[in-house]
Amino acid sequence: MKTQIIALGGGGFSCGTEPGLDRYLLAQTGVEYPRIGFVPTASAEDPAYIIKFYQRFSTLSCQPSHLRFFDRTPDLLAWALAQDVIFVGGGNTKSMLAVWQAWGFDEILRQAMQQGVLLAGISAGAICWFESGVTDSNAGQLGPIDALGFLPGSCCPHYSDDAERKPAFERMLMQGDISEGIAIDDGVAVHFVDGKLTRIVQGKTGVSAYRVQKTADAVLTSAIPDVEILQVYE
Protein backbone atom coordinates (compact mmCIF):
# COMPACT_ATOMS: atom_id res chain seq x y z
CA MET A 1 0.00 0.00 0.00
CA LYS A 2 1.46 3.35 -1.01
CA THR A 3 2.03 6.16 1.47
CA GLN A 4 1.16 9.78 0.67
CA ILE A 5 2.12 13.06 2.31
CA ILE A 6 1.16 16.50 0.97
CA ALA A 7 2.81 19.54 2.58
CA LEU A 8 1.66 23.13 1.98
CA GLY A 9 3.95 26.10 2.49
CA GLY A 10 0.97 28.35 3.19
CA GLY A 11 -2.41 29.35 1.79
CA GLY A 12 -5.40 27.12 1.14
CA PHE A 13 -8.35 27.21 3.52
CA SER A 14 -6.16 28.58 6.34
CA CYS A 15 -5.98 31.88 4.47
CA GLY A 16 -9.25 31.63 2.55
CA THR A 17 -7.25 31.31 -0.68
CA GLU A 18 -6.16 28.71 -3.27
CA PRO A 19 -9.22 26.42 -3.18
CA GLY A 20 -7.56 24.34 -5.87
CA LEU A 21 -5.05 23.05 -3.31
CA ASP A 22 -7.81 21.77 -1.06
CA ARG A 23 -9.61 20.14 -3.96
CA TYR A 24 -6.34 18.51 -4.97
CA LEU A 25 -5.93 16.98 -1.51
CA LEU A 26 -9.32 15.33 -1.64
CA ALA A 27 -8.81 14.06 -5.18
CA GLN A 28 -5.67 12.13 -4.21
CA THR A 29 -7.64 9.80 -1.95
CA GLY A 30 -9.39 8.18 -4.88
CA VAL A 31 -12.55 8.16 -2.74
CA GLU A 32 -15.77 9.71 -4.01
CA TYR A 33 -16.75 11.22 -0.65
CA PRO A 34 -13.55 11.18 1.45
CA ARG A 35 -13.38 11.68 5.19
CA ILE A 36 -10.99 14.51 6.10
CA GLY A 37 -9.99 15.09 9.70
CA PHE A 38 -8.50 18.42 10.81
CA VAL A 39 -5.91 18.46 13.62
CA PRO A 40 -5.60 22.05 14.94
CA THR A 41 -3.23 21.26 17.84
CA ALA A 42 -0.56 23.79 16.80
CA SER A 43 -3.04 26.67 17.05
CA ALA A 44 -4.17 25.53 20.51
CA GLU A 45 -7.36 24.40 18.75
CA ASP A 46 -8.31 27.95 17.85
CA PRO A 47 -12.11 28.00 17.27
CA ALA A 48 -11.76 30.54 14.44
CA TYR A 49 -9.32 28.23 12.63
CA ILE A 50 -11.68 25.27 13.00
CA ILE A 51 -14.48 27.39 11.54
CA LYS A 52 -12.28 28.22 8.52
CA PHE A 53 -11.77 24.50 7.97
CA TYR A 54 -15.49 23.80 7.93
CA GLN A 55 -16.25 26.87 5.81
CA ARG A 56 -14.06 25.46 3.05
CA PHE A 57 -14.58 21.73 3.28
CA SER A 58 -18.31 21.79 3.98
CA THR A 59 -18.67 23.17 0.44
CA LEU A 60 -16.70 20.28 -1.08
CA SER A 61 -17.60 16.64 -1.65
CA CYS A 62 -16.19 15.24 1.57
CA GLN A 63 -16.95 14.42 5.20
CA PRO A 64 -15.07 16.89 7.45
CA SER A 65 -14.37 16.43 11.14
CA HIS A 66 -11.79 17.67 13.64
CA LEU A 67 -9.78 16.30 16.55
CA ARG A 68 -9.33 17.96 19.93
CA PHE A 69 -6.71 17.16 22.55
CA PHE A 70 -7.75 19.89 25.01
CA ASP A 71 -11.21 18.44 25.59
CA ARG A 72 -12.12 14.84 26.31
CA THR A 73 -9.93 13.06 23.78
CA PRO A 74 -11.42 10.19 21.72
CA ASP A 75 -9.80 6.88 20.83
CA LEU A 76 -7.00 8.36 18.72
CA LEU A 77 -6.13 5.27 16.71
CA ALA A 78 -9.77 4.62 15.81
CA TRP A 79 -10.23 8.28 14.81
CA ALA A 80 -7.09 8.32 12.66
CA LEU A 81 -7.85 5.07 10.85
CA ALA A 82 -11.39 6.27 10.12
CA GLN A 83 -10.03 9.14 7.97
CA ASP A 84 -9.03 9.21 4.32
CA VAL A 85 -7.06 12.45 4.89
CA ILE A 86 -5.59 13.84 8.10
CA PHE A 87 -4.81 17.55 7.73
CA VAL A 88 -2.61 19.26 10.33
CA GLY A 89 -2.98 23.00 10.76
CA GLY A 90 -0.39 25.69 11.39
CA GLY A 91 0.79 27.29 14.60
CA ASN A 92 3.37 26.35 17.23
CA THR A 93 5.24 23.30 15.92
CA LYS A 94 7.15 22.60 19.15
CA SER A 95 4.06 22.64 21.36
CA MET A 96 2.12 20.51 18.87
CA LEU A 97 4.80 17.81 18.76
CA ALA A 98 5.03 17.76 22.55
CA VAL A 99 1.28 17.18 22.90
CA TRP A 100 1.34 14.48 20.25
CA GLN A 101 4.25 12.69 21.93
CA ALA A 102 2.45 12.73 25.29
CA TRP A 103 -0.55 11.04 23.69
CA GLY A 104 1.43 8.71 21.42
CA PHE A 105 -0.23 10.37 18.44
CA ASP A 106 3.04 10.58 16.51
CA GLU A 107 3.18 6.79 16.20
CA ILE A 108 -0.56 6.63 15.50
CA LEU A 109 0.00 8.95 12.53
CA ARG A 110 2.72 6.63 11.26
CA GLN A 111 0.36 3.67 11.51
CA ALA A 112 -2.37 5.59 9.70
CA MET A 113 0.01 6.54 6.90
CA GLN A 114 1.16 2.95 6.50
CA GLN A 115 -2.47 1.85 6.24
CA GLY A 116 -3.21 4.27 3.41
CA VAL A 117 -4.41 7.43 5.15
CA LEU A 118 -3.13 10.50 3.29
CA LEU A 119 -1.25 12.85 5.64
CA ALA A 120 -1.23 16.56 4.89
CA GLY A 121 -0.72 19.91 6.53
CA ILE A 122 0.33 23.52 6.31
CA SER A 123 3.21 25.42 7.93
CA ALA A 124 3.68 23.57 11.25
CA GLY A 125 1.59 20.85 9.63
CA ALA A 126 4.10 20.70 6.77
CA ILE A 127 7.26 20.82 8.88
CA CYS A 128 6.12 18.00 11.15
CA TRP A 129 6.45 15.25 8.52
CA PHE A 130 10.16 15.91 7.83
CA GLU A 131 13.27 15.11 9.86
CA SER A 132 13.62 18.79 10.77
CA GLY A 133 12.29 22.22 9.90
CA VAL A 134 12.50 25.99 10.28
CA THR A 135 10.05 27.12 12.96
CA ASP A 136 8.95 30.33 14.66
CA SER A 137 7.68 28.49 17.75
CA ASN A 138 9.76 30.84 19.90
CA ALA A 139 8.41 34.38 19.64
CA GLY A 140 10.45 36.64 17.37
CA GLN A 141 13.00 33.96 16.58
CA LEU A 142 13.33 31.46 13.74
CA GLY A 143 15.15 28.28 14.66
CA PRO A 144 15.57 24.61 13.79
CA ILE A 145 13.33 21.89 15.18
CA ASP A 146 13.47 18.11 15.02
CA ALA A 147 10.27 16.61 13.66
CA LEU A 148 8.71 13.19 13.00
CA GLY A 149 11.03 12.00 10.23
CA PHE A 150 8.37 10.48 7.99
CA LEU A 151 10.13 12.29 5.12
CA PRO A 152 13.89 12.83 4.69
CA GLY A 153 15.62 16.18 5.09
CA SER A 154 14.27 19.52 6.27
CA CYS A 155 11.35 21.78 5.38
CA CYS A 156 10.95 25.55 5.36
CA PRO A 157 7.40 26.86 4.70
CA HIS A 158 6.44 30.45 3.78
CA TYR A 159 9.72 30.65 1.87
CA SER A 160 9.11 33.64 -0.40
CA ASP A 161 6.38 35.36 1.62
CA ASP A 162 8.30 35.77 4.88
CA ALA A 163 11.48 37.76 4.18
CA GLU A 164 13.27 36.27 7.20
CA ARG A 165 12.81 32.62 6.22
CA LYS A 166 15.36 32.35 3.41
CA PRO A 167 18.32 33.91 5.26
CA ALA A 168 17.44 31.99 8.43
CA PHE A 169 17.30 28.66 6.57
CA GLU A 170 20.63 29.42 4.88
CA ARG A 171 22.28 30.41 8.16
CA MET A 172 21.10 27.22 9.88
CA LEU A 173 22.41 25.10 7.02
CA MET A 174 25.83 26.78 7.02
CA GLN A 175 26.10 26.35 10.79
CA GLY A 176 25.10 22.69 10.58
CA ASP A 177 22.00 23.23 12.73
CA ILE A 178 19.65 21.72 10.15
CA SER A 179 19.88 19.31 7.24
CA GLU A 180 19.45 20.10 3.56
CA GLY A 181 15.90 20.01 2.32
CA ILE A 182 13.01 21.70 0.61
CA ALA A 183 11.59 25.23 0.76
CA ILE A 184 7.91 25.81 -0.05
CA ASP A 185 6.22 29.08 -0.99
CA ASP A 186 2.75 30.04 0.20
CA GLY A 187 0.18 28.79 -2.29
CA VAL A 188 2.19 25.65 -3.09
CA ALA A 189 1.87 22.00 -2.09
CA VAL A 190 4.47 19.28 -2.49
CA HIS A 191 3.21 15.74 -2.94
CA PHE A 192 5.29 12.78 -1.75
CA VAL A 193 4.44 9.18 -2.65
CA ASP A 194 6.30 6.42 -0.81
CA GLY A 195 8.70 9.05 0.51
CA LYS A 196 9.59 10.45 -2.92
CA LEU A 197 8.64 13.91 -4.16
CA THR A 198 6.48 13.34 -7.23
CA ARG A 199 4.66 16.63 -7.84
CA ILE A 200 4.74 20.35 -7.08
CA VAL A 201 1.20 21.76 -7.04
CA GLN A 202 0.85 25.50 -7.66
CA GLY A 203 -2.32 27.11 -6.37
CA LYS A 204 -1.45 30.52 -7.84
CA THR A 205 1.03 32.07 -10.24
CA GLY A 206 4.64 32.93 -9.46
CA VAL A 207 5.22 30.39 -6.67
CA SER A 208 7.02 27.07 -6.36
CA ALA A 209 9.09 24.78 -4.16
CA TYR A 210 12.88 24.59 -4.20
CA ARG A 211 15.79 22.36 -3.32
CA VAL A 212 18.09 23.96 -0.73
CA GLN A 213 21.61 22.53 -0.51
CA LYS A 214 24.86 23.37 1.22
CA THR A 215 28.23 23.60 -0.54
CA ALA A 216 31.63 24.26 1.01
CA ASP A 217 31.08 28.01 1.20
CA ALA A 218 27.47 28.78 0.22
CA VAL A 219 23.86 27.63 0.23
CA LEU A 220 22.24 27.01 -3.14
CA THR A 221 18.52 27.33 -3.79
CA SER A 222 17.47 25.72 -7.06
CA ALA A 223 14.55 24.27 -8.97
CA ILE A 224 13.78 20.64 -8.24
CA PRO A 225 14.49 18.51 -11.33
CA ASP A 226 12.41 15.63 -12.66
CA VAL A 227 9.28 16.53 -10.74
CA GLU A 228 5.88 17.18 -12.34
CA ILE A 229 4.48 20.70 -11.86
CA LEU A 230 0.69 20.92 -11.73
CA GLN A 231 -1.26 24.17 -11.76
CA VAL A 232 -4.61 24.22 -9.96
CA TYR A 233 -5.51 27.89 -10.29
CA GLU A 234 -9.15 28.86 -9.72
RAVEN-V475987 format. One record per residue. N is the residue number from 0. RES is the residue in one small letter. SS is DSSP state (~ for helix, > for strand, _ for the rest). OMEGA is omega in whole degrees, -180 to 180 (none if undefined). D_LAST is the distance of its C-alpha to the last C-alpha in Angstrom with 1 decimal. Layout:
N;RES;SS;OMEGA;D_LAST
N;RES;SS;OMEGA;D_LAST
This chain:
0;m;_;-177;31.8
1;k;_;173;29.0
2;t;_;180;27.7
3;q;>;173;24.1
4;i;>;178;22.8
5;i;>;-177;19.3
6;a;>;179;19.5
7;l;>;177;16.9
8;g;_;-179;18.1
9;g;_;179;16.4
10;g;_;-177;13.4
11;g;~;-175;11.6
12;f;~;-179;13.4
13;s;~;-179;16.3
14;c;~;-177;14.9
15;g;_;-176;12.6
16;t;_;175;9.6
17;e;_;179;7.1
18;p;~;179;7.0
19;g;~;178;6.1
20;l;~;180;9.6
21;d;~;175;11.3
22;r;~;179;10.5
23;y;~;178;11.7
24;l;~;-177;14.8
25;l;~;-177;15.8
26;a;~;-176;15.5
27;q;_;178;18.0
28;t;_;-175;20.6
29;g;_;-179;21.2
30;v;_;-176;22.1
31;e;_;-176;21.1
32;y;_;-170;21.2
33;p;>;175;21.4
34;r;>;180;23.1
35;i;>;-178;21.4
36;g;>;-179;23.8
37;f;>;179;23.1
38;v;>;-175;25.8
39;p;_;-175;25.8
40;t;~;-173;29.2
41;a;~;178;28.3
42;s;~;-173;27.5
43;a;_;177;30.8
44;e;_;-180;28.9
45;d;_;-179;27.6
46;p;~;-180;27.2
47;a;~;179;24.4
48;y;~;178;22.4
49;i;~;177;23.1
50;i;~;178;22.0
51;k;~;178;18.5
52;f;~;-178;18.4
53;y;~;178;19.4
54;q;~;179;17.2
55;r;~;-169;14.1
56;f;~;175;15.8
57;s;_;177;17.9
58;t;_;-177;15.0
59;l;_;-178;14.3
60;s;_;-179;16.9
61;c;>;178;19.0
62;q;>;-177;22.2
63;p;>;173;21.8
64;s;>;177;24.8
65;h;>;-175;26.0
66;l;>;177;29.1
67;r;_;171;31.6
68;f;_;-174;34.4
69;f;_;173;35.9
70;d;_;173;36.9
71;r;_;-170;38.8
72;t;_;-179;37.1
73;p;_;172;36.6
74;d;_;-170;37.6
75;l;~;180;35.1
76;l;~;179;35.6
77;a;~;179;35.2
78;w;~;-177;32.0
79;a;~;-177;30.5
80;l;~;177;31.5
81;a;_;-177;30.1
82;q;_;167;26.5
83;d;_;176;24.2
84;v;>;168;22.1
85;i;>;-177;23.6
86;f;>;-178;21.2
87;v;>;-178;23.2
88;g;_;-179;22.2
89;g;_;180;23.1
90;g;_;-176;26.3
91;n;_;-175;29.8
92;t;~;-176;29.9
93;k;~;-180;33.7
94;s;~;179;34.3
95;m;~;-178;31.9
96;l;~;179;33.6
97;a;~;178;37.0
98;v;~;180;36.2
99;w;~;-179;34.9
100;q;~;-180;38.0
101;a;~;-179;40.3
102;w;~;-175;38.8
103;g;_;-176;38.6
104;f;~;177;34.9
105;d;~;179;34.2
106;e;~;175;36.2
107;i;~;177;34.7
108;l;~;178;31.2
109;r;~;178;32.8
110;q;~;-180;34.3
111;a;~;179;31.1
112;m;~;-178;29.3
113;q;~;178;32.3
114;q;_;170;32.1
115;g;_;177;28.5
116;v;_;178;26.5
117;l;>;177;23.3
118;l;>;-178;23.6
119;a;>;176;20.7
120;g;>;-175;20.4
121;i;>;176;19.4
122;s;_;175;21.8
123;a;~;179;25.2
124;g;~;171;23.5
125;a;~;180;22.7
126;i;~;-168;26.1
127;c;_;-176;28.1
128;w;_;-174;27.6
129;f;>;176;29.1
130;e;>;-179;32.8
131;s;>;-180;32.2
132;g;>;177;29.8
133;v;>;-174;29.6
134;t;>;173;29.8
135;d;>;-179;30.4
136;s;>;174;32.2
137;n;>;-175;35.2
138;a;_;175;34.7
139;g;_;-175;34.3
140;q;>;173;34.8
141;l;>;-179;32.6
142;g;>;179;34.4
143;p;>;176;34.4
144;i;>;173;34.3
145;d;>;-177;35.2
146;a;_;-169;32.8
147;l;_;178;32.9
148;g;_;175;33.0
149;f;_;177;31.0
150;l;>;-178;29.4
151;p;>;173;31.6
152;g;>;-175;31.5
153;s;>;-179;29.9
154;c;>;174;26.4
155;c;>;177;25.3
156;p;_;176;22.0
157;h;_;-166;20.7
158;y;_;-177;22.2
159;s;_;-176;21.1
160;d;_;178;20.3
161;d;_;-173;23.8
162;a;~;-177;26.4
163;e;~;-173;29.1
164;r;~;-176;27.4
165;k;~;180;28.0
166;p;~;179;31.7
167;a;~;178;32.3
168;f;~;-180;31.1
169;e;~;180;33.2
170;r;~;180;36.2
171;m;~;178;36.1
172;l;~;-179;35.9
173;m;~;-179;38.8
174;q;~;-179;40.9
175;g;_;-179;40.3
176;d;_;-176;38.8
177;i;_;-180;35.7
178;s;_;175;35.0
179;e;_;-178;32.7
180;g;>;-173;29.2
181;i;>;175;25.5
182;a;>;-174;23.5
183;i;>;176;19.9
184;d;_;168;17.7
185;d;_;-179;15.5
186;g;_;-178;11.9
187;v;>;172;13.5
188;a;>;173;15.1
189;v;>;-172;18.2
190;h;>;178;19.3
191;f;>;174;23.0
192;v;>;-177;24.9
193;d;_;176;28.7
194;g;_;-178;28.6
195;k;>;177;27.1
196;l;>;-177;23.9
197;t;>;-173;22.2
198;r;>;169;18.5
199;i;>;-175;16.5
200;v;>;-177;12.8
201;q;>;-180;10.8
202;g;_;177;7.8
203;k;_;-177;8.1
204;t;_;171;10.7
205;g;_;-179;14.4
206;v;_;180;14.8
207;s;_;172;16.6
208;a;>;-169;19.5
209;y;>;171;23.1
210;r;>;179;26.6
211;v;>;-174;29.1
212;q;>;180;32.7
213;k;>;171;36.2
214;t;_;-178;38.8
215;a;_;-174;42.4
216;d;_;-178;41.7
217;a;_;173;38.0
218;v;>;-178;34.5
219;l;>;173;32.1
220;t;>;-174;28.3
221;s;>;174;26.9
222;a;>;180;24.2
223;i;_;-176;24.4
224;p;_;171;25.9
225;d;_;177;25.5
226;v;_;179;22.2
227;e;>;174;19.2
228;i;>;-178;16.0
229;l;>;179;12.8
230;q;>;-179;9.4
231;v;_;180;6.5
232;y;_;173;3.8
233;e;_;none;0.0
